[in-house]
């Protein structure tokens, strides 16, 4: 099975926000709406200390490139319809996941994790 992953980084401008609390309210409203409507992974990923700007990361997974395209277009429409924020930047890309055959349904084999000592150096 081939997995298609859509990744978006968008920057929102919240012109009416006079505090971080007001910005968080607008961002949380969008994050909740996007997640409920499309069941995608979405989070505020940057610009946390600015009152009127927020960076949002979104990720979608589907079985075809067309399905990912459709989801990303719908998410873009959702951001364009925001009343309290405007899209200042929208960057998206689609990544093709690895192809797994039926014998690998449990996932790929992973190497043993590296251990780190207290100084951050690998053992």
C-alpha positions as CSV (number, residue, x, y, z in Angstrom):
1,X,0.0,0.0,0.0
2,X,1.3,3.5,-0.8
3,X,0.7,6.3,1.6
4,X,0.4,9.9,0.5
5,X,1.2,12.6,3.0
6,X,0.3,16.3,2.7
7,X,2.3,18.8,4.8
8,X,1.4,22.4,5.2
9,X,3.0,25.3,7.0
10,X,0.9,28.4,7.1
11,X,1.3,31.7,8.8
12,X,-1.8,33.5,10.0
13,X,-2.0,37.2,10.7
14,X,-4.5,38.1,13.4
15,X,-4.8,41.9,13.1
16,X,-7.4,42.3,15.9
17,X,-5.3,40.5,18.6
18,X,-4.0,42.9,21.2
19,X,-2.6,40.2,23.4
20,X,-1.4,36.6,23.3
21,X,-4.7,35.5,24.9
22,X,-6.7,37.0,22.0
23,X,-4.4,35.4,19.4
24,X,-4.6,32.0,21.1
25,X,-8.4,32.2,21.0
26,X,-8.4,32.8,17.2
27,X,-5.7,30.1,16.6
28,X,-7.5,27.5,18.9
29,X,-10.8,28.2,17.1
30,X,-9.1,27.4,13.7
31,X,-7.2,24.4,15.0
32,X,-10.3,22.9,16.6
33,X,-12.4,23.5,13.4
34,X,-9.8,22.0,11.1
35,X,-9.4,18.9,13.2
36,X,-13.1,18.4,13.7
37,X,-14.1,19.0,10.1
38,X,-11.2,17.1,8.4
39,X,-9.7,14.8,11.1
40,X,-6.2,16.1,10.3
41,X,-3.2,16.7,12.5
42,X,-3.0,20.4,13.2
43,X,-1.1,22.5,15.8
44,X,0.4,25.9,16.4
45,X,4.1,25.3,15.6
46,X,5.8,28.7,15.8
47,X,5.7,32.4,16.5
48,X,4.3,31.8,19.9
49,X,5.5,35.1,21.4
50,X,4.0,37.4,18.8
51,X,0.5,38.9,19.3
52,X,-0.7,39.0,15.8
53,X,1.1,36.2,14.0
54,X,0.9,32.4,14.3
55,X,2.6,29.5,12.5
56,X,0.3,26.5,12.0
57,X,1.4,23.1,10.9
58,X,-1.0,20.6,9.3
59,X,-0.6,17.0,8.2
60,X,-2.9,14.8,6.2
61,X,-2.6,11.1,5.2
62,X,-4.5,9.4,2.4
63,X,-4.4,6.5,0.0
64,X,-4.0,8.7,-3.2
65,X,-2.5,11.9,-4.3
66,X,-5.9,13.1,-5.4
67,X,-7.4,12.6,-2.0
68,X,-4.5,14.6,-0.4
69,X,-4.9,17.4,-3.0
70,X,-8.7,17.5,-2.2
71,X,-8.0,17.7,1.6
72,X,-5.4,20.4,1.2
73,X,-7.7,22.5,-1.0
74,X,-10.5,22.2,1.5
75,X,-8.1,23.2,4.4
76,X,-7.0,26.2,2.4
77,X,-10.6,27.2,1.8
78,X,-11.2,26.9,5.5
79,X,-8.4,29.2,6.3
80,X,-9.5,31.7,3.7
81,X,-12.9,31.9,5.4
82,X,-11.5,32.9,8.8
83,X,-13.1,36.1,10.1
84,X,-10.5,37.0,12.7
85,X,-7.3,36.0,10.8
86,X,-5.8,36.1,7.3
87,X,-3.4,33.8,5.6
88,X,0.0,35.5,5.3
89,X,1.9,32.5,3.9
90,X,0.8,29.0,2.8
91,X,3.4,26.4,1.9
92,X,2.4,22.8,1.1
93,X,4.0,19.7,-0.3
94,X,3.0,16.2,-0.9
95,X,5.2,13.3,0.0
96,X,4.8,9.7,-1.2
97,X,5.2,7.2,1.7
98,X,7.0,3.9,1.3
99,X,5.2,1.0,-0.3
100,X,4.6,-1.9,2.1
101,X,3.6,-5.3,0.9
102,X,1.1,-7.6,2.8
103,X,3.9,-9.2,4.8
104,X,4.8,-5.9,6.4
105,X,1.4,-4.9,7.8
106,X,2.9,-4.5,11.3
107,X,5.3,-1.9,10.0
108,X,8.9,-1.9,9.0
109,X,11.7,-3.3,11.1
110,X,13.5,-0.7,13.1
111,X,17.1,-0.7,14.4
112,X,17.8,-0.7,18.1
113,X,17.6,2.9,19.4
114,X,20.8,4.6,20.3
115,X,21.4,5.3,24.0
116,X,22.7,8.6,25.2
117,X,24.6,9.4,28.4
118,X,23.9,12.4,30.6
119,X,26.2,14.6,28.5
120,X,24.3,13.9,25.3
121,X,26.9,11.8,23.7
122,X,26.0,8.4,22.2
123,X,27.3,5.2,23.9
